Amino acid sequence: MPFSSLKLHPSLLKSVKEMGFARPTPIQLDAIPPALEGRDVLACAMTGSGKTAAFLLPLIHRMIETPRGRTRALVLTPTRELAAQILEDLRDLAVHTPITGAAVIGGVGMGPQEHAFRAGLDVIIATPGRLMDHMRQSYANLQHLEYLVLDEADRMLDMGFLPEIRRILKALPTKRQTLLFSATMPPPIVTLTHEMLKDPVRLQIERKSAPAIGITQAVYPVTQELKSHLLLKLLQNGEMDDALVFTRTKHRANRLWEFLVRNKISAERIHGNRSQPQRTAALAGFKNGTIRVLVATDIAARGIDVQELGHVVNFDVPLVPADYIHRVGRTARAEATGDAFTFVSPQEESDLRSIETAIHKRLPRVTVPDFDYQARPQGALEIPLADRIKAIRERKAGERARAADKQRRRTGGSAPPPRSGAGGGSGRSARPGGARSFGPRRPGGGPSRGPVKRRP
């Protein structure tokens, strides 16, 4: 069935044709007609199924002929990368229309984002934390909002954004069209749908979340200390031209990236400690082919859309089966094909069995004939946490000693000894009257620290 059968605005049909899409995906066929009618939509859609266009096309269609000059649509999404990707898709689809949009995300300055609110751009695509920062100011006026989209709702739940979402909902007009897309439907998301959707059209709720049909999946049994060498071998012998590689932690991502670069593989990494410009540059280099391997934590499991990405590698087995599905869903997007390789150490076999149970399939095991599985490499990929903490303390102690010595040289006299974080004092700075300021106190004497949330 062609896109023309969906009765979209001619400007949108022209854009879709220029983007090379001949026919809609199943989720687009199911979601676009009721969304064009103004119905609320609740869709359980797999990663890589084409759901971004499933909500952008009807929104753009409905906004083309209506008055402009105020923000009419809000798209909430869990990560910066996904917000940037949705904005890129919006610009491509709306290129022949007057519709405008902006991303409101952390890691970059708020000034241009404030201008987007004040200018009344049609579509704001936001992560919950940064949107809340703006909503504390008077210029972030969403009182004229007509359309709300929650994309990757289950991922926002995983990242602890449910309280922010509820506060945002309270500030929005109750009369609006709402579209909610989620790869899975855990109980808190089901509860949220009852609160925010009115008589929604329910799509694909009965389907179990599973990897896309076009993904060839395989397991590579290997010890932890040989994982990086196995990846290098697959890259060097031509098994993979490019690869998106997922690690469990930021530290492992950094160490693997260092290993690959040291062995002459063009690589970059994306994780929460990288600045937004660094993350954007890394993703751009991977998309244009100058970077062969992109090492990422699960922050990139949703939000990376690379055309013709051939390989996804689970360097570490995901702890949750749903994360496996989202990771491997970066390949074989929009009914294409791709390979997903998972490196499994003996300690990770139980996590692999949970994944196989969830996807109702035993994944084939693969060994590389010319790889030495008995090798004993020098050094470990991951430095133990205790050793890392010790090194950080020693570095900071050295920095304090150097600062104190510099102060003594500057004043020509003596300076108080530096605070020690590893003995030699409490490490707490005194205030007049003996008081210390650590914020509000809890009953029992300790400082009050609120819950830490992961900002995208």
N, C-alpha and C positions, 0 to 999 in steps of 0.2 A: 504494500500500500504506500503510495507516494505522500510526501508532506502536503501536497496541494489538497489532499482529501480532508485535512484537518481544519480547513477554512481559516487559515491564518492570514494576516494582513499581507498584501503583495510585497511590501518592503521586507518583511521577514522571510518570505519565500525566496526572495532574491538573495538575501544574506545566506540562508541555509544552502542554497545552490552553490554560491561562491565558496562556501566552506567545504564543499565536496560531499555533503550528506545527501544520499539519494533517497533514503527511506527512513522513517522514524523507528526507534527501538521499541520493544514491547512496553516499557514503562512510559515512554512518550505517547504511544498510542492510547494507553489507558488513562494517563493523567491530564493530558492537554484538553480534551473535550470538556470534562466537567469543570476544569479550571477556567476555561473560556466562558462558561456559563455563570461563573461567580461562586461556584460551590467550594466549600472547604474540602481539602483532600488530605487523607492520611495514607501514606505510601510506605510500605516496607520494601525498599529497593536495594539491590546489591550494589556494592562498589563497582564502578566501571560500567554501569547499565545505561548511562546517558541521562541521569536524573537532573543534572544542572539545566540542560535545555528543556526538560519537562516542566520546570517551574519558571524559567526565564521567558520562554516564548509566550505563554499566555499572559504573563504580567506585562511584557512590552506591548503585546497586542492590545490589551485593555487600556493602557495608558497613552497610546499614540494620539488618540482623538480628544483626550480630555485636557482641561486647563493645566498649565504648568506653572512653575515658580515656587513650588513647595514640595517637600519630601513626601512622596506618596507610598513608597515601598521600602520595607526593611527586611534584609536577609541576615539572619543570625547564623554564625558558623563557628566551629570550635577553634580553628587554627588560622594563623596569618597566611600560611601558604594556600589554604583552601579559599580564604577570602580573596586573595590576589588572583587565584585561578578563576573564580566566579566573576570577578570584575573584568578579566580579560575576555571571558566568554560573553559577558554582557556587551562589551564594546564591539565584539565581532558580530553579534546578532543584531545589535541596534545601529549598525554603521549607516544604514539608509533611513534612519528615523531621528527625531529630535531628542530622544531619550538620553539622559545623562546619569552618571553614577560615580561613586567614589568608595574606596575602602577605608574603613575606620578600624585601625589595628594598632597594637602596641609595637614598640621597638623603633618607632619613627616619631618625628615631631607632630605636635597636636595642631600647629598653626594651619596647615593646608586642610586638615580635617574640620577645623572650626569654620574655615571659609566655605567648605562644602555644605555644612549645615546652614550657614547664613545665606548662601546663594540659593538654597532650596533645591539642590540637585534631586532628580526624580527618585533615584535608588541609592540607599545607603547599605553597604555590605559590611557587617561589623562582627568583631569578636566581642563576647559579652563584657569582659573586663574593661576594655577601652571604651566601649559604648557607655558604660556606667560612669567612667571618668568625665565624659562629655555631658552626660545627662545631669550632672551636678551644677552645670552652668545654664543660664537662661536661654542661650542661643540654640541649644539642642532641642528644638521644638518639634515634637512628633505628634502633635495634636490633630494634624490633618492626614495622618497615615490611613491608607486604604487597604494595603496589602502587607501581610507578614509571612515570611518563610522561615522555618526552622530546618536547617540542613544538618545532617549527621547528628540528630538529636541524641542518640545513644552515646556518641563520643563526647558531647558536652556534659552528659551525665557522668561519664568516666572521669572527666577532668574537674569535676566539682563545681560546675557552673549552674547547677539547678537553682540555687537560691538567687543568683543574679538574674536568671531568666524570669523567675517569678516576679522579682522587683521591676524588671523591664515591662512585663506584661501589665502590671498595675498602672504604668504610666502611659499606656497606649489606649487609643479609642476602642471601646468594646465592639463597635460596629465596624467590622473589617472582614476581609477574606483572609483565611489562614491556610497555609499549606505546610504540612509537616512530613519530612522525609527522614527515615532512619533505617539503617541496615539491620538492626535487631529491635525487638520490642520488650525490653525488661520492664518489670512491674512499675517502677517510678515513671517511666515514659508513658506507659498506658494510663496511669493516673493523670499525668500532665495533659494527655490528649483529651481526656474527659473535661478538664478545666478550660481548655482554650479553643476547642473545635466545636462547631455547631452542625450537627447532622452531617458529618463528613462522608464523602465517598471513600470507601476503604479499598485499597488496592494491594494485592499480593500478600495480604496478611498471612495467608495459609502457607506460603512458601517458606521452607527452611533456608536460612542463610547459608550459602555455599559458594565456593569459588566459581568464577565464570566458566562456561563450557570450554572455551578456547584455551584454557591454561593446562599445559602439560606439567604435572607435578612429580617430583622425585626427591628421595631422601638419600643423603650422602653420610653414612656412618663414619665418624672420625673423632679422634680424641680432641679435647679442648686445645691442647698446645699445638696441634697441627692444623687447626681450622684456617688460620691465615695463610699457611703454606699451600693448603689445598685450593683456596680461592685463587692464589697467585698462579698455581699450576693450570687451573681451568682458563684463566685469562691468557696465559702465555701459550697454551696449546691450541687456542682458537675456539674453545668450547663456547666462549661468550665474547661478543664484540663490545657490549656495554652491559652494565648491571647496576641496579639499585639494591644496595646491601643494607640490611637492617641488623643493628646490634641492640643488645639489651640496655646498655647504659651509655651515657655521654663519654665516660672515660674510655670505654672499649671502642667507641666510634673514633675518638681521637687517636688511640693507639693503632687501630687498624689502618686509619688514613696515613699515619706516619710510616707504617710498614709498607704500604703500597707505593707511596711516593719514593721511599728509599729504594724500592725495587723497580723504579722507572715506569710506574703505572700512573697515568694522569688521573688524579682523584681529588675529590673535595668532600666536605662533610657538612651535614645540617643537623643541629640539635639546639636545645633550649639555651645553651650558653653562648651561642653565636648571635651576633647582632643581626638586625633585620637586613641591612645592606649586604652583609656577608652571606646570609641565607639566600637572598635574592640573586646575588652574583653566582653562587654555587649552583643554584637551580637553573639559571640562564645558561651557564656553561655546559651543564649536563644536557639541556634541551638542544643546544646548537651543535653538540658533538665535540666541543673542545675538551670536555671532561668525560673520561670513559667510565669512571666508577663514581657513584655518589653514595657515600656512607651516611646512614641516617638512623636516628632513633625513631620511636613510634610517633613522634610529633609529625613525621612526614607520611605516615601510613595512609592518611587521608589528606588530599590537597595537592598531591603531585600528579599532574596529568601530562605525560610525555607521549607524544605520538610515536607509535611503532617501537615502544620499549620492549626489548626482546627478553630480558631476564630480570627476575627478582630473586635475591638470595637471602634466605633467613640465616644469617650467620649464627644467631642464637635462636633457639626454639621459643616462640612466644609462650607466655605462661597461660594465656587465655585463648581458646580456639577462635573466638571472634576476631582477635588481633591477627591471627594467621590469615583469615579470610580477607581482612582489610589490606594487609601487606601484599599478599599475592595478587590482589585486585588491581595493583598498579600496572600490571601487564594484562594483555588480552582485553583491553578496554574497547567498549562499543563493538563487541562481537568480533574483535580481531583475535590473533593467537599469540601465545607467549609461553615462556618456561618459568617455572618456580622451583628453585632448588632449596632444600633445607638441610643444613649441616647439623647432625645430631651426635652429641657425645653420649657415652654410656649413662651419664648422670641425667640426661634429658629425655631418656626413653619414655618415662611415665608421662611427661608433658606431650610427647608425640602421640602416645596412645589416646590421650584425651582429644587431641585434634582429629585423629582418625575416627574416633567414635562420633564426634560432632558432624563430620562430613560424610559419614557412612561409607568409608572407603579406606582400604589399606594401601598406603602409598608404596610404590616400588622402591627397593633399595638398589643403590648404584655404587660400584667401586671403580676407581680410575686405574686402569691396568699398570701404567708406568709411574704411579705415585708410591713413594716409600712410606707406608703406614707405620713402619717401625722406627722411623727417624727420631732423633732426640734433639730438637732445635735448641739453640742458645737463647735463654731468656724467656719469660712468660709474657703473653699479650697483656694480661691485666695485672697491675701491681696491687697487692693486697691493700685493703682499705686502711688497716692500721699503719702500714708503711707509708701510705700517701699522707695520712694525718701527721705522722711524725715528721715527714719532709716539709710539710707546710708550716708546722710549728717552728722547725729549725730555720726555715727561710725567713719567717716573720721575726724570730728572735734576732737573726742577723741584721735584718732591716732596722730594727729598733736600736741595736748597738751602733750601727753606722750613723743613724740619725742623732744619737746622743753624742757620738764623737764629733760629728759635724757641728753640733751646737756648742760643744766645749771649745772647738777651734774658733768659732765665730765670736764667742764672748771672751775668749782669752782666760777663762777661769774654769771652775768646775761646774758640772751640770748634774742634776739628779740622775741616779742610775735608771736605765730603761726598765719599763714594766716587763715582767717575765710571764710568759704564758705557760712555761713548763717548769714551775717551781720558782722559788725566790720571791714570794709575795702573792697576793690575791689576784693581781692583774686588774683591779677595779680602781677607777679614778675617784679621788675624794672631791667633794663639793663643800662650799662654806657651810659651817655648822655640822659637818659630819654627815650630811644627807647625800644620798645617791639618787640620781634620777634615772629610773629604768621604765618610766611609764606607770600606769595605774597598778596598784598592788592587788594581788589575790589574797583571800583569806589564807593565813598560814605563812605569809611573808614573802612568797616568791613573786617575780614580775609577771605581769599579765601579758600573755602572748596569744593573739588570736590564731585561728586555724590558718595554715598556710595553703594557699590555692595555687594551682599551676596556671600561670598566665601564658596564653598562646604566643 
